[in-house]
Amino acid sequence: MTKAKKHAEDIGLLVYQCRLPLPTRTVNHLADLLRGHLKVIRSRWRILPPGKIAVIVLAVLRRDRRRADMADGNNVSESTVRRWRDELIACSPCRHRA
């Protein structure tokens, strides 16, 4: 029997996956909103495609996933996920209803 030289806390990368049922129409709508926003602000690119950004933002807004978890799992910073969330909320048409 050999002894482990690492502490129990040093378990490395943990991955937690969950299923987020989303209609394709919802994801496409948010991705289109993001594409329009990127065109308006003349942004050349994002590290991830608009569809994947939309799914990440919806997972964060569902409060099922923390921003830090979503950021680590997609190799971006937590502040980037926060910015994406704020951008999609700002360009959402539901925000203008009262």
Summary of the structure (lengths in Angstrom):
residues: 98
radius of gyration: 17.3
end to end distance: 67.2
largest distance: 67.2
contacts: 201
relative contact order: 0.14
helix: 54%
strand: 0%
